[in-house]
């Protein structure tokens, strides 16, 4: 088991070194992004349901459910749940948008390395240019894969949040 883990660790380090410094930044960014996504998913399945139950109990305990004041209190309750639910979604979406931009930065830095090698060797040594080409393509691929997976995960979270908020609004019924 130890050797399998060491082989996987060596393969990851080799891949990261081929991609250059920008790939490390993309990796850290993706680690942060998916940590936030998992935190929101955990919150949605644990603490959020407790807050919803507390809010429903507070609403159902009210005698007045039809006045202007009751409507404002209902709106406030829904807004508080919504704010708690969506607290880090803006940051998640921003980090997802940054991924392909960092991939493009990796492309530019890799191509600069290719042009530098071409200038030193006279442009004919394909083996020496290969390192720069990999530093140009690997971060681009990582940025795109990170952005696509982040978009799918954040859209799933938004869909789940919207459904939960709609369900909460239905359960906080107003009397006429």
FIKOLZA-1660 file (N, C-alpha, C; in steps of 0.1 Angstrom, whole numbers, plus 5000, padded with zeros to 4 digits):
% residues 176
   i   px   py   pz ch aa at
   1 5008 4988 5000  A  X  N
   1 5000 5000 5000  A  X CA
   1 5009 5013 5000  A  X  C
   2 5019 5012 5008  A  X  N
   2 5028 5024 5009  A  X CA
   2 5034 5027 4995  A  X  C
   3 5038 5016 4988  A  X  N
   3 5045 5019 4975  A  X CA
   3 5035 5024 4965  A  X  C
   4 5022 5020 4965  A  X  N
   4 5012 5026 4956  A  X CA
   4 5010 5040 4959  A  X  C
   5 5010 5044 4972  A  X  N
   5 5008 5059 4975  A  X CA
   5 5021 5067 4971  A  X  C
   6 5032 5061 4972  A  X  N
   6 5045 5068 4968  A  X CA
   6 5045 5069 4953  A  X  C
   7 5041 5059 4946  A  X  N
   7 5040 5060 4931  A  X CA
   7 5030 5070 4926  A  X  C
   8 5019 5071 4933  A  X  N
   8 5009 5081 4929  A  X CA
   8 5014 5095 4933  A  X  C
   9 5021 5097 4944  A  X  N
   9 5027 5109 4948  A  X CA
   9 5037 5114 4937  A  X  C
  10 5046 5104 4933  A  X  N
  10 5056 5107 4923  A  X CA
  10 5050 5111 4910  A  X  C
  11 5039 5104 4906  A  X  N
  11 5033 5108 4893  A  X CA
  11 5027 5122 4894  A  X  C
  12 5021 5125 4905  A  X  N
  12 5015 5139 4906  A  X CA
  12 5026 5149 4906  A  X  C
  13 5037 5147 4913  A  X  N
  13 5048 5157 4913  A  X CA
  13 5054 5158 4899  A  X  C
  14 5055 5147 4892  A  X  N
  14 5060 5148 4878  A  X CA
  14 5051 5156 4869  A  X  C
  15 5038 5153 4870  A  X  N
  15 5028 5160 4862  A  X CA
  15 5029 5175 4866  A  X  C
  16 5029 5179 4878  A  X  N
  16 5030 5193 4882  A  X CA
  16 5042 5200 4877  A  X  C
  17 5053 5193 4878  A  X  N
  17 5066 5199 4873  A  X CA
  17 5066 5201 4858  A  X  C
  18 5060 5192 4850  A  X  N
  18 5058 5194 4836  A  X CA
  18 5050 5206 4833  A  X  C
  19 5040 5209 4841  A  X  N
  19 5031 5220 4838  A  X CA
  19 5037 5233 4843  A  X  C
  20 5047 5234 4851  A  X  N
  20 5053 5246 4855  A  X CA
  20 5046 5252 4867  A  X  C
  21 5051 5264 4870  A  X  N
  21 5046 5271 4883  A  X CA
  21 5031 5275 4882  A  X  C
  22 5026 5278 4871  A  X  N
  22 5012 5282 4870  A  X CA
  22 5003 5270 4873  A  X  C
  23 5007 5258 4870  A  X  N
  23 4999 5246 4873  A  X CA
  23 4998 5244 4889  A  X  C
  24 5008 5248 4896  A  X  N
  24 5007 5247 4911  A  X CA
  24 4997 5258 4916  A  X  C
  25 4997 5269 4910  A  X  N
  25 4987 5279 4913  A  X CA
  25 4973 5274 4910  A  X  C
  26 4971 5268 4898  A  X  N
  26 4958 5263 4895  A  X CA
  26 4954 5252 4904  A  X  C
  27 4963 5243 4908  A  X  N
  27 4960 5232 4918  A  X CA
  27 4956 5238 4931  A  X  C
  28 4963 5248 4936  A  X  N
  28 4959 5254 4949  A  X CA
  28 4945 5261 4947  A  X  C
  29 4943 5267 4936  A  X  N
  29 4930 5274 4934  A  X CA
  29 4918 5263 4933  A  X  C
  30 4921 5252 4927  A  X  N
  30 4911 5242 4926  A  X CA
  30 4908 5235 4939  A  X  C
  31 4919 5234 4947  A  X  N
  31 4917 5228 4961  A  X CA
  31 4909 5237 4969  A  X  C
  32 4911 5250 4968  A  X  N
  32 4903 5260 4976  A  X CA
  32 4888 5260 4970  A  X  C
  33 4887 5260 4957  A  X  N
  33 4873 5260 4951  A  X CA
  33 4865 5248 4956  A  X  C
  34 4871 5236 4955  A  X  N
  34 4863 5224 4958  A  X CA
  34 4862 5222 4973  A  X  C
  35 4871 5228 4981  A  X  N
  35 4869 5228 4995  A  X CA
  35 4856 5236 4999  A  X  C
  36 4855 5248 4992  A  X  N
  36 4843 5256 4994  A  X CA
  36 4830 5249 4989  A  X  C
  37 4831 5243 4978  A  X  N
  37 4820 5235 4973  A  X CA
  37 4815 5224 4982  A  X  C
  38 4825 5217 4987  A  X  N
  38 4821 5206 4997  A  X CA
  38 4816 5212 5010  A  X  C
  39 4821 5223 5014  A  X  N
  39 4816 5230 5026  A  X CA
  39 4801 5234 5024  A  X  C
  40 4798 5239 5012  A  X  N
  40 4784 5243 5010  A  X CA
  40 4775 5231 5009  A  X  C
  41 4780 5220 5003  A  X  N
  41 4772 5208 5002  A  X CA
  41 4770 5202 5016  A  X  C
  42 4780 5202 5024  A  X  N
  42 4779 5198 5038  A  X CA
  42 4769 5207 5046  A  X  C
  43 4770 5220 5044  A  X  N
  43 4761 5229 5051  A  X CA
  43 4746 5227 5046  A  X  C
  44 4745 5224 5034  A  X  N
  44 4731 5222 5028  A  X CA
  44 4725 5209 5034  A  X  C
  45 4733 5199 5037  A  X  N
  45 4728 5187 5042  A  X CA
  45 4728 5186 5057  A  X  C
  46 4733 5195 5064  A  X  N
  46 4733 5194 5079  A  X CA
  46 4728 5207 5086  A  X  C
  47 4736 5217 5086  A  X  N
  47 4731 5229 5094  A  X CA
  47 4720 5236 5088  A  X  C
  48 4719 5236 5075  A  X  N
  48 4708 5243 5068  A  X CA
  48 4694 5237 5072  A  X  C
  49 4693 5224 5072  A  X  N
  49 4680 5218 5076  A  X CA
  49 4676 5221 5090  A  X  C
  50 4686 5222 5099  A  X  N
  50 4683 5227 5113  A  X CA
  50 4677 5241 5113  A  X  C
  51 4683 5250 5105  A  X  N
  51 4679 5264 5105  A  X CA
  51 4665 5264 5099  A  X  C
  52 4662 5256 5088  A  X  N
  52 4649 5256 5082  A  X CA
  52 4639 5251 5092  A  X  C
  53 4642 5241 5099  A  X  N
  53 4632 5236 5110  A  X CA
  53 4629 5246 5120  A  X  C
  54 4640 5253 5124  A  X  N
  54 4638 5264 5134  A  X CA
  54 4629 5275 5129  A  X  C
  55 4632 5279 5117  A  X  N
  55 4624 5290 5110  A  X CA
  55 4610 5285 5108  A  X  C
  56 4607 5273 5104  A  X  N
  56 4594 5268 5103  A  X CA
  56 4586 5268 5116  A  X  C
  57 4593 5263 5126  A  X  N
  57 4587 5263 5140  A  X CA
  57 4584 5277 5144  A  X  C
  58 4593 5287 5142  A  X  N
  58 4590 5301 5146  A  X CA
  58 4578 5306 5138  A  X  C
  59 4577 5303 5125  A  X  N
  59 4566 5308 5117  A  X CA
  59 4553 5301 5121  A  X  C
  60 4553 5288 5123  A  X  N
  60 4541 5281 5127  A  X CA
  60 4536 5285 5141  A  X  C
  61 4545 5290 5149  A  X  N
  61 4542 5294 5163  A  X CA
  61 4535 5308 5163  A  X  C
  62 4535 5315 5152  A  X  N
  62 4529 5328 5151  A  X CA
  62 4514 5327 5150  A  X  C
  63 4507 5336 5157  A  X  N
  63 4493 5337 5155  A  X CA
  63 4489 5345 5143  A  X  C
  64 4496 5356 5141  A  X  N
  64 4493 5364 5129  A  X CA
  64 4501 5360 5117  A  X  C
  65 4494 5356 5107  A  X  N
  65 4501 5352 5094  A  X CA
  65 4495 5359 5082  A  X  C
  66 4488 5370 5084  A  X  N
  66 4481 5376 5073  A  X CA
  66 4484 5391 5072  A  X  C
  67 4489 5397 5082  A  X  N
  67 4490 5412 5082  A  X CA
  67 4503 5416 5074  A  X  C
  68 4504 5429 5072  A  X  N
  68 4516 5434 5064  A  X CA
  68 4528 5431 5072  A  X  C
  69 4528 5432 5085  A  X  N
  69 4539 5429 5094  A  X CA
  69 4543 5414 5093  A  X  C
  70 4533 5405 5092  A  X  N
  70 4536 5391 5091  A  X CA
  70 4543 5388 5077  A  X  C
  71 4539 5395 5067  A  X  N
  71 4545 5393 5054  A  X CA
  71 4559 5398 5054  A  X  C
  72 4562 5409 5061  A  X  N
  72 4576 5414 5062  A  X CA
  72 4585 5404 5070  A  X  C
  73 4579 5399 5081  A  X  N
  73 4587 5389 5089  A  X CA
  73 4589 5376 5081  A  X  C
  74 4580 5372 5073  A  X  N
  74 4582 5360 5064  A  X CA
  74 4593 5363 5054  A  X  C
  75 4593 5375 5048  A  X  N
  75 4603 5379 5038  A  X CA
  75 4617 5379 5045  A  X  C
  76 4617 5384 5057  A  X  N
  76 4630 5385 5065  A  X CA
  76 4635 5371 5067  A  X  C
  77 4626 5362 5071  A  X  N
  77 4630 5348 5074  A  X CA
  77 4636 5341 5062  A  X  C
  78 4629 5343 5051  A  X  N
  78 4634 5337 5038  A  X CA
  78 4647 5343 5034  A  X  C
  79 4649 5356 5036  A  X  N
  79 4661 5363 5032  A  X CA
  79 4673 5359 5041  A  X  C
  80 4670 5357 5054  A  X  N
  80 4681 5352 5063  A  X CA
  80 4686 5338 5059  A  X  C
  81 4676 5329 5056  A  X  N
  81 4680 5316 5052  A  X CA
  81 4688 5316 5038  A  X  C
  82 4683 5325 5029  A  X  N
  82 4689 5326 5016  A  X CA
  82 4704 5332 5018  A  X  C
  83 4706 5341 5026  A  X  N
  83 4719 5347 5028  A  X CA
  83 4728 5337 5034  A  X  C
  84 4723 5329 5044  A  X  N
  84 4732 5319 5050  A  X CA
  84 4735 5308 5040  A  X  C
  85 4726 5305 5031  A  X  N
  85 4727 5294 5021  A  X CA
  85 4737 5298 5010  A  X  C
  86 4737 5310 5006  A  X  N
  86 4745 5315 4995  A  X CA
  86 4757 5323 4999  A  X  C
  87 4762 5321 5011  A  X  N
  87 4772 5329 5017  A  X CA
  87 4785 5329 5009  A  X  C
  88 4790 5318 5004  A  X  N
  88 4802 5317 4997  A  X CA
  88 4801 5314 4982  A  X  C
  89 4789 5315 4977  A  X  N
  89 4787 5311 4962  A  X CA
  89 4794 5322 4953  A  X  C
  90 4794 5334 4957  A  X  N
  90 4801 5344 4949  A  X CA
  90 4816 5341 4948  A  X  C
  91 4822 5337 4959  A  X  N
  91 4836 5334 4959  A  X CA
  91 4838 5321 4950  A  X  C
  92 4830 5311 4952  A  X  N
  92 4831 5299 4944  A  X CA
  92 4830 5302 4929  A  X  C
  93 4821 5310 4925  A  X  N
  93 4819 5314 4911  A  X CA
  93 4831 5322 4906  A  X  C
  94 4836 5331 4914  A  X  N
  94 4848 5339 4910  A  X CA
  94 4860 5330 4908  A  X  C
  95 4862 5320 4917  A  X  N
  95 4873 5311 4916  A  X CA
  95 4872 5303 4903  A  X  C
  96 4860 5299 4900  A  X  N
  96 4858 5291 4888  A  X CA
  96 4861 5299 4875  A  X  C
  97 4858 5312 4875  A  X  N
  97 4861 5320 4864  A  X CA
  97 4876 5322 4862  A  X  C
  98 4883 5322 4873  A  X  N
  98 4897 5325 4873  A  X CA
  98 4905 5313 4867  A  X  C
  99 4900 5301 4868  A  X  N
  99 4907 5289 4864  A  X CA
  99 4911 5290 4849  A  X  C
 100 4902 5292 4839  A  X  N
 100 4907 5293 4826  A  X CA
 100 4917 5304 4823  A  X  C
 101 4915 5315 4830  A  X  N
 101 4925 5326 4829  A  X CA
 101 4939 5322 4833  A  X  C
 102 4939 5315 4844  A  X  N
 102 4953 5310 4848  A  X CA
 102 4958 5300 4838  A  X  C
 103 4949 5292 4832  A  X  N
 103 4953 5283 4822  A  X CA
 103 4959 5290 4810  A  X  C
 104 4953 5301 4806  A  X  N
 104 4959 5309 4795  A  X CA
 104 4972 5316 4799  A  X  C
 105 4973 5319 4812  A  X  N
 105 4986 5324 4817  A  X CA
 105 4997 5314 4815  A  X  C
 106 4993 5301 4819  A  X  N
 106 5003 5290 4817  A  X CA
 106 5007 5288 4802  A  X  C
 107 4997 5290 4793  A  X  N
 107 5000 5289 4779  A  X CA
 107 5010 5300 4775  A  X  C
 108 5008 5312 4779  A  X  N
 108 5017 5323 4776  A  X CA
 108 5031 5320 4781  A  X  C
 109 5032 5316 4794  A  X  N
 109 5045 5314 4800  A  X CA
 109 5052 5302 4793  A  X  C
 110 5045 5292 4790  A  X  N
 110 5051 5280 4783  A  X CA
 110 5056 5284 4769  A  X  C
 111 5048 5293 4762  A  X  N
 111 5052 5297 4748  A  X CA
 111 5064 5306 4749  A  X  C
 112 5065 5314 4760  A  X  N
 112 5077 5322 4762  A  X CA
 112 5089 5314 4763  A  X  C
 113 5088 5303 4770  A  X  N
 113 5099 5293 4772  A  X CA
 113 5102 5287 4759  A  X  C
 114 5092 5283 4751  A  X  N
 114 5095 5278 4737  A  X CA
 114 5103 5288 4729  A  X  C
 115 5099 5300 4729  A  X  N
 115 5106 5310 4721  A  X CA
 115 5120 5313 4726  A  X  C
 116 5121 5312 4739  A  X  N
 116 5135 5314 4745  A  X CA
 116 5144 5302 4740  A  X  C
 117 5139 5290 4740  A  X  N
 117 5147 5279 4736  A  X CA
 117 5150 5280 4721  A  X  C
 118 5140 5285 4713  A  X  N
 118 5143 5286 4699  A  X CA
 118 5153 5297 4697  A  X  C
 119 5153 5307 4705  A  X  N
 119 5163 5318 4703  A  X CA
 119 5177 5313 4706  A  X  C
 120 5178 5304 4717  A  X  N
 120 5191 5299 4721  A  X CA
 120 5197 5289 4711  A  X  C
 121 5188 5280 4706  A  X  N
 121 5192 5269 4698  A  X CA
 121 5191 5271 4683  A  X  C
 122 5186 5282 4679  A  X  N
 122 5184 5285 4665  A  X CA
 122 5172 5280 4659  A  X  C
 123 5163 5274 4667  A  X  N
 123 5150 5271 4663  A  X CA
 123 5148 5257 4657  A  X  C
 124 5159 5248 4657  A  X  N
 124 5158 5235 4651  A  X CA
 124 5157 5224 4660  A  X  C
 125 5158 5226 4673  A  X  N
 125 5158 5215 4683  A  X CA
 125 5144 5212 4689  A  X  C
 126 5137 5202 4683  A  X  N
 126 5124 5199 4688  A  X CA
 126 5123 5194 4702  A  X  C
 127 5133 5186 4706  A  X  N
 127 5133 5180 4719  A  X CA
 127 5135 5191 4730  A  X  C
 128 5142 5201 4728  A  X  N
 128 5144 5211 4738  A  X CA
 128 5132 5220 4739  A  X  C
 129 5124 5221 4728  A  X  N
 129 5112 5229 4728  A  X CA
 129 5100 5222 4734  A  X  C
 130 5101 5208 4735  A  X  N
 130 5090 5200 4740  A  X CA
 130 5086 5204 4755  A  X  C
 131 5096 5207 4763  A  X  N
 131 5093 5211 4777  A  X CA
 131 5085 5224 4778  A  X  C
 132 5088 5233 4769  A  X  N
 132 5080 5245 4769  A  X CA
 132 5066 5243 4763  A  X  C
 133 5065 5234 4754  A  X  N
 133 5051 5231 4748  A  X CA
 133 5043 5224 4759  A  X  C
 134 5049 5215 4767  A  X  N
 134 5041 5209 4777  A  X CA
 134 5037 5219 4788  A  X  C
 135 5046 5228 4791  A  X  N
 135 5043 5239 4800  A  X CA
 135 5032 5248 4795  A  X  C
 136 5030 5248 4782  A  X  N
 136 5020 5257 4776  A  X CA
 136 5007 5249 4775  A  X  C
 137 5006 5236 4773  A  X  N
 137 4994 5229 4771  A  X CA
 137 4988 5224 4784  A  X  C
 138 4996 5219 4793  A  X  N
 138 4991 5212 4805  A  X CA
 138 4983 5222 4814  A  X  C
 139 4988 5235 4817  A  X  N
 139 4980 5244 4825  A  X CA
 139 4967 5248 4818  A  X  C
 140 4968 5249 4805  A  X  N
 140 4955 5252 4797  A  X CA
 140 4945 5241 4800  A  X  C
 141 4949 5229 4798  A  X  N
 141 4940 5218 4800  A  X CA
 141 4935 5217 4815  A  X  C
 142 4944 5220 4824  A  X  N
 142 4940 5219 4839  A  X CA
 142 4930 5231 4842  A  X  C
 143 4933 5242 4836  A  X  N
 143 4924 5254 4839  A  X CA
 143 4910 5251 4833  A  X  C
 144 4909 5245 4821  A  X  N
 144 4896 5242 4815  A  X CA
 144 4889 5231 4822  A  X  C
 145 4896 5220 4826  A  X  N
 145 4890 5209 4833  A  X CA
 145 4885 5215 4847  A  X  C
 146 4893 5223 4853  A  X  N
 146 4889 5229 4866  A  X CA
 146 4877 5237 4865  A  X  C
 147 4876 5246 4854  A  X  N
 147 4865 5255 4852  A  X CA
 147 4852 5247 4849  A  X  C
 148 4853 5237 4840  A  X  N
 148 4841 5229 4837  A  X CA
 148 4836 5221 4849  A  X  C
 149 4845 5215 4856  A  X  N
 149 4840 5208 4868  A  X CA
 149 4835 5217 4879  A  X  C
 150 4841 5229 4880  A  X  N
 150 4836 5239 4890  A  X CA
 150 4822 5244 4885  A  X  C
 151 4820 5246 4872  A  X  N
 151 4807 5251 4868  A  X CA
 151 4796 5241 4870  A  X  C
 152 4799 5228 4868  A  X  N
 152 4789 5218 4870  A  X CA
 152 4786 5217 4885  A  X  C
 153 4796 5218 4894  A  X  N
 153 4794 5217 4908  A  X CA
 153 4786 5229 4913  A  X  C
 154 4790 5241 4909  A  X  N
 154 4783 5253 4914  A  X CA
 154 4769 5254 4909  A  X  C
 155 4767 5249 4896  A  X  N
 155 4753 5249 4891  A  X CA
 155 4744 5239 4899  A  X  C
 156 4750 5228 4902  A  X  N
 156 4743 5218 4910  A  X CA
 156 4739 5224 4924  A  X  C
 157 4749 5231 4930  A  X  N
 157 4746 5237 4943  A  X CA
 157 4735 5248 4942  A  X  C
 158 4736 5257 4931  A  X  N
 158 4726 5267 4929  A  X CA
 158 4712 5261 4927  A  X  C
 159 4711 5251 4919  A  X  N
 159 4699 5244 4917  A  X CA
 159 4693 5238 4930  A  X  C
 160 4701 5232 4938  A  X  N
 160 4697 5226 4951  A  X CA
 160 4692 5237 4960  A  X  C
 161 4700 5248 4960  A  X  N
 161 4696 5260 4969  A  X CA
 161 4683 5266 4965  A  X  C
 162 4681 5268 4952  A  X  N
 162 4669 5274 4947  A  X CA
 162 4657 5265 4950  A  X  C
 163 4659 5252 4949  A  X  N
 163 4648 5242 4952  A  X CA
 163 4644 5243 4967  A  X  C
 164 4655 5243 4975  A  X  N
 164 4652 5244 4990  A  X CA
 164 4646 5257 4994  A  X  C
 165 4650 5268 4987  A  X  N
 165 4643 5281 4991  A  X CA
 165 4629 5281 4986  A  X  C
 166 4626 5276 4974  A  X  N
 166 4612 5275 4969  A  X CA
 166 4604 5266 4978  A  X  C
 167 4609 5255 4983  A  X  N
 167 4602 5247 4993  A  X CA
 167 4599 5254 5006  A  X  C
 168 4609 5262 5010  A  X  N
 168 4607 5269 5023  A  X CA
 168 4596 5280 5021  A  X  C
 169 4596 5287 5010  A  X  N
 169 4586 5297 5007  A  X CA
 169 4572 5290 5007  A  X  C
 170 4571 5278 5001  A  X  N
 170 4558 5271 5001  A  X CA
 170 4554 5267 5015  A  X  C
 171 4563 5264 5024  A  X  N
 171 4560 5260 5037  A  X CA
 171 4557 5272 5047  A  X  C
 172 4561 5283 5043  A  X  N
 172 4558 5295 5051  A  X CA
 172 4546 5302 5045  A  X  C
 173 4535 5295 5046  A  X  N
 173 4522 5299 5040  A  X CA
 173 4516 5311 5047  A  X  C
 174 4511 5320 5039  A  X  N
 174 4504 5332 5045  A  X CA
 174 4489 5329 5046  A  X  C
 175 4483 5334 5056  A  X  N
 175 4468 5332 5058  A  X CA
 175 4462 5344 5051  A  X  C
 176 4450 5343 5046  A  X  N
 176 4442 5354 5040  A  X CA
 176 4432 5359 5050  A  X  C
% end
